[in-house]
């Protein structure tokens, strides 16, 4: 579903952002609207995507719908997503670490290219930022790796919830998974833009802790329903 989700976001987000920027809305409201939009798209694309995989892919492969298979599926879904993001992070970090800091001449060329609009403070900030990126070490990306682990926990919880919606015949659980996914993504985007990365990471940790509790509770239930999809 990411093959549909990501292109749709790339096409729709700039249009929405430009429309909101032209409006008289407060900046915080604009960020909130975009965050909710992105969160809803994530929930709407990914959770029904899991539902369709369970209903049709599992059926075609004659894979039993049970908690163990759902757990493996959730770990795979979150793990593959994290793997791709991790590769991008590593390549980005490597390119920064092997780059050379901007010289005063290069900064002057950049400033001239944009009409000389950079102030002295802005040029110093640009130089400091490039030096910080070049001095980046693998330790500097540990928070991002921790974030990926928390995201995997959430994916497993959502996967188990979607499975339960099928096994128990409760479509409300699918809707709840969509809403839960949307809330998490929207909250993290909004807090990251308004309160800083640290607050957003703390919020993600709280969501992941709730997800872990749900996973443990679901896996420990005495009733372990299963469904043969080829029936």
C-alpha positions in Angstrom: 0.0 0.0 0.0 3.0 2.3 0.4 3.3 2.3 -3.4 0.0 4.1 -3.4 0.3 6.0 -0.1 3.6 7.8 -0.7 2.9 9.1 -4.2 -0.5 10.3 -3.1 1.1 12.2 -0.2 3.7 13.7 -2.5 1.1 14.8 -4.9 -1.6 16.1 -2.4 0.5 17.6 0.4 2.0 20.5 -1.6 -1.4 21.4 -2.9 -3.0 21.4 0.6 0.0 23.3 2.1 -0.1 26.0 -0.6 -3.8 26.4 -0.1 -3.4 26.7 3.7 -0.5 29.2 3.4 -2.7 31.4 1.2 -5.4 31.4 3.8 -5.7 33.6 6.9 -5.3 30.7 9.3 -2.8 30.8 12.1 0.5 28.9 11.6 -0.3 26.5 14.4 -3.7 25.7 12.9 -2.1 25.1 9.5 0.4 22.6 11.1 -2.5 20.9 12.8 -4.5 20.5 9.6 -1.5 19.1 7.7 -0.7 16.8 10.6 -4.3 15.4 10.7 -4.3 15.1 6.9 -1.0 13.1 6.9 -2.2 11.0 9.9 -5.5 10.1 8.2 -3.8 9.1 5.0 -1.4 6.8 6.9 -4.3 5.1 8.7 -6.6 4.9 5.7 -4.0 3.4 3.4 -2.1 1.1 5.7 -4.8 -0.5 7.9 -7.2 -1.4 5.1 -4.0 -2.6 3.3 -3.4 -5.1 6.2 -7.0 -6.1 6.1 -6.8 -6.9 2.3 -3.6 -8.9 2.8 -5.3 -11.0 5.5 -8.4 -11.5 3.5 -6.9 -12.2 0.1 -3.1 -12.8 0.2 -3.4 -15.2 3.2 -6.3 -16.9 1.5 -4.4 -17.5 -1.7 -1.4 -18.8 0.2 -3.7 -20.9 2.5 -2.1 -19.2 5.5 -4.0 -19.6 8.8 -5.3 -16.4 10.4 -4.0 -16.6 13.9 -2.0 -14.4 16.3 1.3 -16.0 15.6 1.1 -15.3 11.9 -0.3 -11.8 12.5 2.7 -11.2 14.8 5.1 -12.2 12.2 3.3 -10.1 9.6 3.3 -7.1 11.8 7.0 -7.4 12.5 7.7 -7.8 8.8 5.6 -4.8 7.9 7.2 -2.5 10.5 10.6 -4.1 9.9 10.7 -3.6 6.2 9.6 0.0 6.5 12.2 0.6 9.2 14.9 -1.1 7.0 14.2 1.2 4.1 14.2 4.3 6.3 17.4 3.0 8.1 19.2 2.7 4.7 18.2 6.2 3.8 19.4 7.4 7.2 22.7 5.7 6.8 23.3 7.0 3.3 22.4 10.5 4.4 24.7 10.3 7.4 27.5 8.9 5.3 27.2 11.7 2.8 27.3 14.3 5.5 30.2 12.8 7.3 32.3 12.6 4.1 31.4 16.1 3.0 33.6 19.1 3.4 32.4 22.2 5.4 31.2 25.2 3.4 33.9 27.7 2.9 33.3 31.5 3.1 33.6 31.7 -0.6 30.9 29.0 -1.2 28.6 30.7 1.3 29.2 34.0 -0.5 28.4 32.3 -3.8 25.1 30.9 -2.4 24.2 34.4 -1.0 24.9 36.0 -4.4 22.8 33.4 -6.1 19.8 34.4 -4.0 20.3 38.1 -4.4 22.4 38.7 -1.3 19.5 38.4 1.1 21.4 36.4 3.8 22.3 38.4 6.9 25.6 37.9 8.7 23.8 35.9 11.4 22.2 33.6 8.7 25.6 32.9 7.0 27.1 32.0 10.4 24.2 29.7 11.1 24.6 28.0 7.8 28.2 27.4 8.4 27.6 26.1 11.9 24.8 23.7 10.6 27.1 22.2 8.0 29.9 21.7 10.5 27.4 20.0 12.9 26.3 17.6 10.1 29.8 16.8 9.1 30.7 16.0 12.8 27.7 13.6 13.0 28.6 10.2 14.3 26.6 6.9 14.4 25.7 7.7 18.1 23.9 10.8 16.8 21.3 8.7 14.9 20.5 6.4 17.9 17.3 8.4 18.8 16.1 7.7 15.2 16.9 4.0 15.6 15.0 4.0 18.9 12.1 5.7 17.1 12.1 2.9 14.5 11.8 0.3 17.2 8.9 2.1 18.8 7.2 2.2 15.3 7.6 -1.5 14.9 5.8 -2.1 18.2 2.9 0.1 16.9 2.8 -1.8 13.6 2.5 -5.1 15.4 -0.4 -3.7 17.6 -2.3 -2.4 14.6 -1.8 -5.7 12.8 -3.2 -7.7 15.7 -6.2 -5.3 15.9 -6.9 -5.7 12.2 -6.7 -9.5 12.5 -9.1 -9.3 15.4 -11.6 -7.4 13.3 -11.6 -10.3 10.8 -11.6 -13.2 13.3 -14.2 -11.7 15.6 -16.3 -10.2 12.8 -16.0 -6.7 14.3 -15.4 -4.1 11.6 -15.3 -1.5 14.4 -11.8 -2.8 15.3 -10.6 -2.0 11.8 -12.0 1.5 12.2 -10.3 1.8 15.5 -6.9 0.7 14.0 -7.3 3.4 11.4 -8.1 6.1 14.0 -5.3 4.9 16.3 -2.8 5.0 13.5 -4.0 8.5 12.4 -3.8 9.9 15.9 -0.2 8.6 16.4 1.0 10.0 13.1 -0.8 13.3 13.5 0.4 13.8 17.1 4.0 13.1 16.3 4.0 15.4 13.2 2.3 18.2 15.1 4.4 18.0 18.2 7.6 17.7 16.1 6.8 21.0 14.4 5.4 22.9 17.4 7.2 21.5 20.5 10.4 20.0 19.1 11.7 16.5 18.4 12.2 15.5 22.0 8.5 16.1 22.9 7.5 14.2 19.8 9.7 11.3 20.7 8.3 11.2 24.2 4.8 11.1 22.8 5.8 8.3 20.4 7.2 6.4 23.4 3.9 6.7 25.3 2.0 5.5 22.2 4.4 2.6 21.9 4.0 1.7 25.5 0.2 1.5 25.1 0.7 -0.6 22.0 3.0 -3.0 23.8 0.4 -3.4 26.6 -2.2 -4.1 23.9 0.1 -6.7 22.3 0.8 -8.5 25.5 -2.8 -8.5 26.6 -3.9 -9.8 23.2 -1.3 -12.5 23.0 -2.1 -13.6 26.6 -5.8 -13.9 26.3 -7.0 -17.4 27.1 -9.1 -17.5 23.9 -6.9 -17.8 20.9 -9.2 -17.7 17.9 -8.0 -18.8 14.5 -9.6 -19.0 11.1 -8.7 -21.0 8.1 -9.1 -18.5 5.3 -9.7 -21.2 2.7 -12.9 -22.3 4.5 
